[in-house]
Structures are given as structure tokens and as C-alpha cells.
Amino acid sequence: MSRLSSLDRLLLELVELPSINPSLQCEDSSLTGEERIACCLEGQAQAVGIESKRMKVLPGRQNLILRLKPSGKVKSKIMLTPHMDVVPAPPDAFLPRIKNKRLFGRGACDTKGSMASFFHAFIRLSKERARPKNTEIIFVGLVDEEFGQAGSRTLAEKGPQADLAIAGEPTNLKVVSAHKGNLWIKLASKGKAAHGSTPQHGTNAITCMSPVLVALAHDYPKLLAKKMHPLLGSPTISIGKIRGGSQPNVVPDSCEIEIDRRTLPGETSYSVEEEIKNLFKKLKIKSPEFSATRSVPCPPLDTDPTLPIVQSFLKAGNRRKTVGVPYFTDASPISMGGTPALVYGPGNIAQAHAKNEWVCLKEVEQAERTIFRFLSNLP
């Protein structure tokens, strides 16, 4: 342990602190909640004289806000916004181990690697004499990213706003300026129950849903392939859930499917619903009932990569251009509140939520240097 850097030790400490999102199914409630992480970071920040406060989000769950104020008048603001929660895992997943220069443990990749690199750079900058004179730097530890993004949505609603926010997620150190949005849609067909021995006396709701499934699986993707975003490609659809009938000898009177539709900038829940209904009409399929199954909007992210502040971050990260990703992040709710947002961090999204989750320590170090370099060069 003595040979580990202060950054490595910070990451170890964060992974050791369980912070499973309480809204997700977890048998051991002692492993849930973000408060342990918030207290850890808050204590280290206060030890070097950094102002801190909490933002109430959900019962017993608060965003942590740390402010590094400039010596002069505040003319711009930058936010670092990693999330503190992780997905469920057994207790031994919070016993971090290092092997082959990789740190294993729940949250190592998603997204405590980002949190450690962001926070370490933030604290390191606070100790520098030469730091931004007119830019306030705000570190925000967010709750609830893994469920409903309540932390980032509350931040967007209550502020503060900034000239740029950087959401911490595993991007392999690529700078993400765009990601797809997310719609969950339920389609329901109605039938008429009857005895299984006399199906002609009923109307089979599952059979009614069959042409809908075929259309969504085969015809709709062809339609979506005609749409294209320069960074995100085409929108996608996945049929993730189906439910119908009660038992084999009863003609089912209801059938439901739930779909995951990833959206591009410019698409809305209304436009997607109309698009699907028009497809059914064209194919002469009776349209089922539509309803949304997510209570919060999850629109795409599409930050202008030509913004000077984005170009400055690209330069700090030795990157020539931004990229797009298919998954949803806190960056979208933050941008909905008026703050342009990017996504950045060490690790590969393929490791997020994996049983043997890990992050490369070298990438964590590179991310820390990028964040520190970016912050140090702010006016």
C-alpha cells in the first residue's frame, strides 16, 4: 500500500465504501446509500479549506457541492459532476484488489475511477498558488444516476449553472459531446378470454400482438437505419419485455410488450409514437395502446463541439475531436438546465456493472492529469 500514489489510495477508499443505489433491489440495506462517499469527500475537502454544502434530492440522499473560488471576480464557472451511486453487488465486491495494474471492485469503473480522478485534480488545484483568477470550479457528487438521475435533475432545476459540466463516466478517455436519449414505451393489446378447448369463442391478445412484434423487429429497424447523426449513427429499438396470458388452457385477453427506443437529437416521445403508429397503418396492422413507462424525460445530449470551452478541454486531453455514445448519462439532465455538458472518464463501458468490474490505474492517472491541466489553464 505504501507504494501506491495518493490517487490510487483515494480510489481504493472510494471503492471500499459501499454506495449501492437504494432504489435498486439490494438484500443488504447496509450497503446502500451515497452518504458514506459524500462524507469521505467532504471531510477531505474541508481539511484543505474548501467550502461545502449539501443539496437535498431524495429522503436521506443529498448531492455534495464543493466550491473552489477564484481570487478575483467570478466570470465563469466549471462543474465536475461524477455520480456517487453504484449498482447492486455482494459485500465482497467492495473489497478492492489490484492485479496487473487494474483495480477490481464494484464501482471501480462506473464511476469511482472518474470520481477519484476529478476530485484528486480538484484538491490538487486548491493547493496551487497559480490557479484560475476568474473561474469558479464546482465539484458536485451526484446521487441516483443509476436509477432516475434525480441528483442531476435537481442540480439542473436548482443550479448552479456553469459554462461547462463534465459528467464522469467510463469513456476510455475519449471526450463525449453527444449521446442518445432513451424512451421506454409499453404497447398493449386487448382480447377476449375463452376456454382453451374452444379458442374460437375468444380473441387471443397474444396473436393480436404477433404482427406488431414482427413489424418492430424487422420493418421498423429498416426505417430507423435511414436516420443518421454524425456522431451517434442511427436510432435503435429493442423489445425488452413481453407479458400475456395466465395459463395454457385460457385464451389470453391481454398482452403487453415494453420496448427500449434510443433517440437522436430532434426526436421526441410524440414524434416516435407517431412514427410507429404510421408504420402500423402502412402495414395495415391494428395499433395497440401506447403508454410511457418512464416518469422522467431522457432526451439526447448534443453539445456543440465547436464551443471554445469544449475545444479547450479537447486540447487538455490531447484529443482532436469529440465522439458520441449510445448510452444515457447525467450529462443530459444537466444540459437541460442550461449548462453545456461533456462526458469523460477512465475505463470502458463494457466493464460497467460487470461481475468483475475493474479500471486501469494508468487511465485513472491520465484522467486526473487531463482534468488538472484543463482546470489549471482556465482564466
N, C-alpha and C positions, 0 to 999 in steps of 0.2 A: 504493500500500500504506500510505503514511503516514496517509492519511485514514481508514483502517479502524479500527474500535474494537478493543479488546483481545479482545472476544468473537469478532468476525469473524476476527481473526488466529488465534485458537485453533482455530476451526472449519476454517480453511484448512489449518493444520498437521496436524490430525487426518485430514482427507481425503487429504492428501499422503502419509500413512503407510499403505501397503497392509496390510490385515488380513483377507485372504480366509480363510474357514474352511477349515482343512487337510483336513477330512473331505469337502469338496465337490470335484468334479472341476476341477482347475486345472492347465494345462500348465506354468506357470511357478511353481515352488515358492518363488522369491524373493519372491513377492507374498503368501505365506500366513503365517498365524500372528498372534496378537494381541499378541505381546511388544513390538513397537515402540510400540504405543499405550500399553501398561502402563508402559513405561519413560518415555515422554513425560509422562504424568500424574503418575507417581510423582516424577519429578525436580522438577516444578513444585510439588508438594505439600511435598516435603522442603525446598525453598528457603524456604518460609514457616513451617517448623517443625511440619508436620503428620505425625503418626505413620503409618507404613505397614507393611504386611506382605503376604505372598502366601499364597494358599490353593491347594495342588496339586489339580488337577482331572483332567487327562489328561497323558500324557507330553509334556513341553515346554510345557505350557499351564497357566496359573495365573490365578485370579481375583486382582484387585488390591483390597486393602481399605485405605481411608484413614479415620482416625478423628479427628473434631473433638470433643474432650472439653469438657464444661462446667466452669465454675469451681466449682460446688458438687457435691453428691451426685447421681449419675445416678439419675433416677427414671423416665425414659422414653427410648426410642431411635427414631430415624427413619433409614430407609435409602433412599438414592438408588441405583438399580440399572440403569443402561443397559448394553447389551452392546457389546463391542468388535469383534466379528467382522462381516464383510460377505460378500455372495455374490460369486461369481467375476465378473471383468471384465478386459478387456485393460489393459495397462500405462498407456495414455494416459487411462484413466478416473480415474487417480489424479493427474491434473494439473488441479487445481480452477481454475475460472474463474468470474468474477462478471459477470453480464449482467442488466440490468433488475432489479437488487436481488435477484437469485436467485443462489445459489451452486450450480454444477453439479459433479458428480463422484460416483464410486461411494461410497456410504455417507453422502452429504450428508443424505439424508432418513432412511435406515434404517441406523444410527440415531445418526450422529455429530452431527447437529443437536441431538438430545436430550442427548447426552453433553457437548457443549460448553456448553450452557445450564446443565445440572446442575452440572458441575464449576466453571464460572466463578462461579456463585452460591455454591457451597461454599467456594471460595477467598476470594471477596469477604467472606463472612461471617466467615472466620477472622481477617480484619484489623480487624473491628469491635470496639470496646470493649463496646458494648451488644449482647451476644448471649445466647442461652438459658443460664440458670444451672443447669438440672437436666435438660437433654435432650442426649444424645449424638447427634451426627449422623455417620452412616457412609456413605461413598461406596464403592460396590462396582462395579468394572468387571468384567463377566461375560464369560466365554468361551462359545463354542459355541451361542449362541442359534439360529443359522441351521440347525443340524443336529439335535442331540439334546437341547439345553438342559442339557448336563452341568454347566455353570457354576452355573446357578440350582438345579439338583437337589442339587449338592454343598453349596451355601450353605444350602439347606433342611435338609440332613442334619446338617451340622457347626455351623451357626449362624454368626454371631449371629442371634438373633431380635430383632424390633423391634415397636413399636406400629403402625408403618405402613411399607410399602415402596412406592416409586414406580418402576415399570418404564418406561424411556424408549422410546417408540415414536411414530411419526407419527400423532397423533390430531386434528390441526388445532386443538390446544389445548383440546379437549374432555376432560373427566375421565371416564375409563372405569372402571367398577366391576364390569363383567361381560363375559365373552367366552365363546364356545362352546368346547367340548372337541373332541378330534379322535381318531377311530378309523380305522385302515386295516385293512380286512378282505379276505382272499383267499377266494374261492369257487371250488372245483374240481369239475369233473365228469369221470367216467371213462367210457370207451367201449371199443370193441374194434376194433383195426386190421384193415383188409382192403384188397384192391386196388381202386383207383378204378373199374375196369371192372365190378366185382361188389360194389357197395356193400351189397347185401342180405346179404352174408356178414359184415358188420361192424356196429358200433354207433357212430354218429357222435357224438362227445363235444360237438362244437360245436352240433349240432342239439339235444342234450340241454340245453345251456346257454341256448338261444334263449328258452324261456318264462321262464326266470329273469331274463334281460335285460329282457324286456317288463314283467315284474312290478315290477322295481326302477325302471324308467324311467317307468312310467305309474301303477301301482297304489300303490306304496309312498309316493310324494310326497303323494298324497291323504290317506293315513293320517297322515303327518307334519304335514300342514297343520292337523290337529285339535289339535296340541300348541302351546302358546304360553307364552312367557316375556315379562314386561312390558318388558324391555329388549332381549331377543335375538330375539324373534319365534319362528319355528318351526325345528326342526332340519332339516338338509338331507342329501341324498345325491348323490354324483357318481360315475359309473362312469369311472374314470380310466385303466384299463389292461385289455387283453384279449390273450390268447395261446393259440393252439391249432393243432395240426396241424404237419406237417413239409413237405409238398409237395402239389400239387393232385391227384396220382394215388394218394394214400394216404388212406383213411378215418381221420380223426384219432381217437386213443384217449385223448386228454386235452384239456381246455380249462380255462383259468383266467381269472378276471376279478378285478380289485382295485378296491375301492370306498373312497371317502372319505366317512365319515359324521360330520357335525358334530353334537355333542351339546349338550343343555341340562343345567343343574344337576339332579341327581337321576337322570340316566341313567347306566348302566354298560355295560361291554362285554358282560356277561352279559345284561342286560335288552334290549340292542339285538339281540343274536344271537337270543334267544328271540322277540322281536317279528318279526324277518324270517322265522324258521322257521315261526311261526304263520301268517304271511301266505301262505307257500308251501303250507302244509297246507290253508288255507282255499280256495286257488285250485287245489288238487289237483295241485301241481307237486312232482316229486321233488326233495327238498332236496339241494343239493350239499354237499361237505365245507367246513367253516368253519375258518379259521385266522387269527390276528392277524399282521400284518406289521410292527408297531412293537413294539420291545422295551421301551419305557418308557411309563408311563401319561401320558395327556394329557387330564386332566379339565377341565371348565369352570371359569371363575372366577366367583365370585358374592359379592363383598364387600358387606357391609351398608352402604348409602349413608347410613344414619342415624347411624353411628358419629360421635361428636364430632370425632375427628381427621379424618375424611373431610369433615365439614362445614367444618372449619377450612381444609382445602385448597380446597374449592369457593369459599369466601369469598376466599381469596388469589388465585384465578384468575378472580374475577368471574363465576362460574358459579352458576346456581340449582340444577342437578340433574346427576346423573351419566348416562352413556349406556352402551349395550352395543355390542360389535363382533363380527363373525363369525370373526375370525382368532385364532390361538393365540399366546400370549406367555409370557415368563419369569414373569409375574405369577402364573400358575397353580402352577408348581412351588414358587415362594416361599411362596404361601399354603398349600400342602400341608405346609410345615414349621412352620406356626403363626403366620405373620405376615400380617395383613391387607394386601392389595396393591391398588394402583390402577395404571392405565396412563395415561401423559400425555406429550405432547411436540409439538414443531413439525413441520409437514409433513403431507402427505396420503399415505395408504397406497397410493394409485394410483401414486405416484412410486417407492415401494419396489421395488427390483430392476429398475426400468426402465432402458432403454439410456441415456437422457439424464436420469439421476436428478438432482433438484435440490431445494433447500429455500429458502423465502423467508426472507431475513435478518431481516426485521421480525418474523416469527413466532419465530425463534430468540431475538431480543431480548425479546419478550413472555414467552416461556417462562422465560427467565433471571430476569426481574423477578418472575414468579409464584413460582418456587422460592425466590428470595431473600426475598420478602415472607412466604411461608409459614414458612420457617426462622426468620426474624427474630422472629416473633411466638410462637414456641414458648416454653413456660415454662422 
